[in-house]
Amino acid sequence: MIPKFRAYFNKYKRMIYNIGVVNENSILVDFNGDGDCEYMFITNDISLMQSTGLKDKNGNEIYEGDILKTRSRGFVEVRHEDGNTVATYKSGANTRTTLVLSSFLDKYQISIIGNIYEDKELLDEV
């Protein structure tokens, strides 16, 4: 499976999907979603996020950096840690719990409600 990426352009404050990665500072962008990359950006002002290959309860693809919502666990941050994609959530007043994302999805119904770049205020709950 070819990895899928998205990138957040810090300068323009815009998330771009349908990109190919040349290296960590160069990306090819397919703005039309037709498989043809129209533009190449060489920049260090982007934040890359890889798809987890998993989907939320609505069928939306989950990427690193997404913020998820569960009914019983509140807000959950998706991130990469020690070679795994994990879900981190607040499980007590001063406690954070981290689970491998695929096991978390087996236990809880989740939906994507934002990401760490465009919805930072939600992280106050994580």
Protein Blocks (a to p, Z undefined) as FASTA:
>chain_A
ZZddddddfklopacehiadfblmbccddfkonopafbdcddfkbccdddehiacfkopa
cdehiacddfklopaddddeehiacddddfbfklccdddfklmmmmpccddfbdfklmmm
mmmmZZ
